[in-house]
């Protein structure tokens, strides 16, 4: 922050408070690798002011830009405190170190933009991809089937935000120069317009521990390790939602769809599901057809457990401890991620495998840290009873209750019988975190240029 501009943020804002003082609220451990003081980044004693993210088409370009940035930063009186190399796959998606397709679900955003760059009038285009036939009621609520249309003010300051059960409409309002406007949260400076909060989490993934757990638990429940993983995530490793392909419901024979069943790799259809309602698959534009089996209705969590990762952080059309789906939309985030470290080898000894530092570089973007990222982690992922009772999120959930030794539990349905899965150790350990603010290009020029 520069001068008094920092005072535009509320003293109680998690961004102003700083991540080290919020880590206990999120459930991060007080000792071990997950403790902030032991992390690779964001320790209480650290003083990080700027995070630069470099992404290029080739590794050579990344190295070249990074070297230039280091030189210019040094000349400006800055010092490097930490750096991390990450990598994404060619298609822009990531298969995480657990070998599950990552980042397949994102909200779509209401809004329009002028076709001519820099214009203030003239023809406009919608930000979201219109996929559903306009005659279907879902066309008002979704871009790609299953991707809710969310007000842009949930992610970018200065635009309209959702409030309660407000009717969704695409005529967003822009609020310039109004510090208490609907789209700008009180306690945020005016130059924050067109900016966003950025959450960074360096998540070490214990791949050997995870693989061993899938194998051991699968043997105990008489199901395949792949099926155990699908219960934990709510999707098969290839990205197929389990409610659209529950697997063959016989002991030891639960498996994802066949190779030709490419739902998980299809961004237009892989989120086309709900957990409760069964309106059928939405009709699509231009005669396009979703060719895959429709989702099953799962109000009791018999197919996709209530504690599964995707149901914890986005319960979709379920009624939760907070209310209905419209309230759930207030807690959505825009999410990006990339891997770090070496891919695990199938032949590795699990204990030796986990000595290698590997995992996910996680980024979340929102305009209310407490009501979005922190809410999802503290109120839902870490809770046994919320958003719906069923256990702690087995992937990112953390149990910091005294005397419970961070053991996590979740309930699942195996062949019609309710079973409890116990996870004595975490599979994902935060080893670096920070809260940042990503300003607009205008603010970078007008406020932060010295």
N, C-alpha and C positions, 0 to 999 in steps of 0.2 A: 504494500500500500504506500501511497505517496502523501505525506503531510496529513491534513485533516480529513482527506477522503476516506481513510480507514474508519473514521468515526461515523460514517454513514451506515455502517453495519451495527445492528443491535449487539450490546454486550453479551446477550444471552444466545445469540446465534451460534450454532455449533461451529460454523466457519471461523467466527471470531474467537471462540473458546479454544479451538484447536483440537486436532484429533487425539493427541495423547491423553487429554483430560476426558475424552468421550469414549475411550477404548473399553473401559470397564462396563459402561452402559451397554455396549455392543456384545459383551460376553467374552472379550479377549482374555486369555489367561494372564495371571499375575506372575507366573514363572514358566520356564521352559521356552521352546521356540516361539510360541504364540504370544509371549509377553512383549508389549511395546518396547521395553528397554533392551530386549534381546533381538529385536528385529533388524533386518538389513537396512531399513529406511523408516523414518518417522519416529525415531526414539525421542523420549522426553527431552533429552539433552541436545537434540539436533535443532538447527535453525534453518529450515528450508524456506526460501522465499519464492522461488520460481521452479516450475517443472516445464521442460521442453520435450515434446513428443515428436520424434522424427520418423516419418514413414515415406519410403521411396519404393520404386519398382524393383530395384536391385540392391543387393548387399553392398556393392561397391558405392552406389549413390548415397546410401545411408552413412557409410564411413566418411565419405567426402564431405557431406553436409555437417556431420557431427564434428569433424576436425575444424571446419571453418567456424562453427558456432563456438567451440571451445576457445579459439583464438580471439574472436570478437568479444566474448564474455570476459576473458581475462583482461583485455584492453579496457573494458568498461569497469574494472574493479571487482568483478564477480569471481567466486571460487567454486569449483566443482566439488560437491559433497557425495554424490552417488550416481551411478549409471547402471543400466540394465539393458541387455540385448534381448529382444523378443522376436518372434517370427509368426507370420500368418501363412495360410495356404494360398495357392494361386487363385482360387475362386473367391477369395475374400472371406470365406468361412474358416472355422477352426475346429479341428477334432482335438479335444482336450487330452491331457496326459492320461486320463482314465479310458481314452479311446471312445468317448461319446461325442457325437456331433454337438457343437457348442454354438450358442447365440442364434438359435433358430426362431425364437419368438421375440418380436418387438412390437410395440404399439405403432400405429400409423398416426399421423399428426394432421389435424385440420389446418387449412390455410391456403392462400393463393399467392402467386408471385407474378410480377410483370414479365411478359415474354421478352421485352427489350431491356437489356441490362441498364440499370441506372434510371429507368423511367419512373415517373410518378403518376402516370395515367396510361390508358391504352389496354390492349388485350391481356388477359391473365390466364394462367394455368393453375390447376390444383396441385398441391404438394403431394397428395396421396394418389395411389394407383386405384382407379375405379375398376373393380373386377366383377362385382355382383350386379346382376341385372337390375335396372332402376325400378322395375315393378315390384321387387321384393323388399319387404320392410327392413331387412338387414343392410340394404345399401346405404341407409342413413347413418348406420352405426359402425360400419367396418369398411376398410379399404380392401386389402387382401382378406379373403374369408378367415375369420378368427382373430384378425388384428384390429383391435378396437381403435376407433378414431378418438384421439385424446386432444383436448384443448392445448394449443401450443404454449400457453402460459405455465403449464406444468413443467416445461423443460427450458423455456427461454423467457427471461424477464422482459416485461413490457407488453405482454399479450394476455388475452383473456384466459382465465383459469376456470376449471369446472367447480361448481358449487352445489353440493348435495345432489339432488335429482334433477338438475337443470336439463331442459330439453336440448339435445345435441343439434346444433345448426352450424353450417360452414361459414357464416358471416362473422368472422372473428373481428374483434375490435383492437386497434392499436392505441396505446396510451402513452404519448410522449409528454415529458415534462410534468408529470403528476406523480408525486412520490407516494400518494395514498390511492392511486388508481387500482381498479380491480385486478389488473394484470401485474401489478408491482407490489410485492409484499411489503408492508410497513417495516421500517428498520433496515431498508436497503437503499444505498445511494442512487441518485438518478442516473449516474453514468453506468449503472449496471444493466440498463436497457440493452437488449440484444445479447446479453451475456448469460452465463449459466454456472452453477456450482459443479465442480468436478470432484468426484470421490475416486481415490486410487487405493486399490488393495493388491498387494503382492501375496498371492495365495500359493503356498507350497503344497503340492499334492503328493500324498503318501501312496504311490501307485502299488508298491508291493503289499502294503497293509490292505489296500482296497481289494486287490485281486485275491489275496488270501481269504478275506472275509466273504467275497462272493462264492468262492469254491466251498468253504466250510459251511456257510449258511445254506447253500444250495443242497449240499449233501444231507444236512439236518432236516430240511423241509421236503426233500425228495423232488426238487425242481432243478432246472439248469442254472448255472451261474449267471447266464445272460438274463434269465428271468428275474433273478434277485436284483441285478443292476437296474432292470426296467422298473421294478417296484420302488427302488430308491429314488430314481430320477423322475419317474412318470413317463418316460420315453425309453424305447429301445436304443441301443448304442448308435444305430444309424439315423436316429431322429424321429422315428415313427412314434406318435403318441400311443400309449398302451390302450387307451379307450377306442382307438381305431383298429388296433390289432392286438387283442388280448392274449394271443398265443393259443396253442392247443392245450385245452384244459384237462390234461391227463398227467399223472405223476411222471416226472422226469422228462417230459416232452414239451416243455414250454420254450418256444423259440420265436424270434422275430419273423416278419414276413419273408418270403423267398427273395432271392437276389433280384428277380424281375419286378418285385413289389417295391417301387422306387418312391414311395410316399415321403420318406424321410429326407430325400434329396430334392423334393419339389416344393419351393417356397410358396407357391400359390395355394397349396392344399394341406400342407403338414400342420397348419394351425387351425384347420377348419373343423373345430370340434367344440363342444361344450361339455360340462360335467352333469348337468341336470336336465335341461330341456332337450326335446327331440323333435325339432321342427323339420328335420330332414336337411339334406345338403342344399345350400343356397344355389339357386339358378345363376348361371354366369353369363357375362356378356359375350356377344359374337359367337354364340353357339358353343362356347367352350364347356367342357364337362369334366367334373371331378370323377375320375374312374374308379376310385378306391372305395372299399367298404365304408359305410357310414359309421359314426361313433355310436357306442352303446351308452345308454343313460346310466349314470353311476352315482345316484344321490347318496348311497350308503358307503361309498368308498370301497366297494368289493372288488373293483377292477384296478382303479388307480387310488392307492391309499391316500387318506387325507394328509398324511405327513410327507408324501412324496414331494420332491423339490419343486416340480412345476405347479403342483396344487397349493403348496405353501405360499409361494411368492406371487401367484396369479390364480386365485380361485375361480376366475371367470364368472360364470352365471350363478355361482353358489351364494347363498346367504351366509354371512360370516358373523363374527362377534361385533363387527362394525356396522353391519347392515347389508344392503343389497349391492348388486354389481356396480351401480353408479358411484357408490362410495369407494369401492375397490379401485376404480379408475383414478382416484385422487392419490393413490400410492404407487402408481407406475413410474418407472424410470426408463431412460434411454441407456442402453448398455453396449459397451464395446469390450473386446478382450483379445489378447494374443498370448501364445505360449512362451515360456522361457525354459531353458535347459535342454538336455538330451532326451530323446525318446527312450522309454524303457524297452528292454529286450525281453521277449517272452521267456528266455531261458535263465534270466537272472534270478539269483536267490533273493526272496522278498526283503530280507533284512539288509542285504548289501544294496539292493535296488533303492531302498529309501535313504541310503547315505548320499545319493546323488540329489543335488538341489534342482528341482524341476517343478513347474506348475503353471499358473495362469496370472497374467497381468490384467487385472480387472479395472474397468473404468465405468462410472455411472454418472449420468448428467440429469440434473433436476433443479428446481427453483426453491425447494424447501427440504433441506437436509434432514430435518427432524421428522417430517411427515412423509418422506419418501424413502430414501435409503435407510435411515436409522429405524424407521417404522418397520420396514420389511425384515430387517435383521433382528431387532429387539422384540417387537411385538408379535411377529409371526414365526420367523424361522427358528428362533430360540424357545418358543413356547410349546408346551405340551398340549395346551387346550385351544390355541388360536392359530389360524382363523377358524378352524373346526377341530374339535378334540380328536387326537389320533397320534400324538407324539411330536418329537422334535425333528426338524428338517435333517435328514441323514447326510446331506452333502455339505451345506454351509452352516447348519445350526450348531450352537455352542451352549453347553450346559455349565453355567458358572455357579450353580447353587452349592452352598456349603455342605460338605459331607457326601456329595454325590460323585466326586472324583471325575467330573466331566463325562460320565457315562450317559449315553443317549439311548432312548428307546422309541420304537414306533410299532403300531399295530398294522397287520396285513391280513388279507383273506386268502387262505390257501385251500382250494378245493372245498369252499363253503365253510371252512373252520377258521375262526379268528386266532391268529398267532401273534406273539410278541417277539420282535427282533431286537436284540440288545447289541449295542455298539460300544464296547468298552474304550475305544480310542477314536480320535477324530481322523478322518481321511483328508481333510483340508485344514491347513494351519496358516493363519495370517502371519506373514513374516515381514510386513512393511505396509504402512498405511499413511494417508494424508488427505486433508481437505484443501482444495484449491478453488480459485475462481477463474473461469475462462472468460475474459472480456471480449467485447466486440472489436472489430477492426477499427471502428471509429474511436472507441475509448482508448485503444492502444496508441492511436495517433495523437489524440487530444489530451489525454490524461497521463499516460504513462511514458510518453516520449520526453526525455530530458534534454 
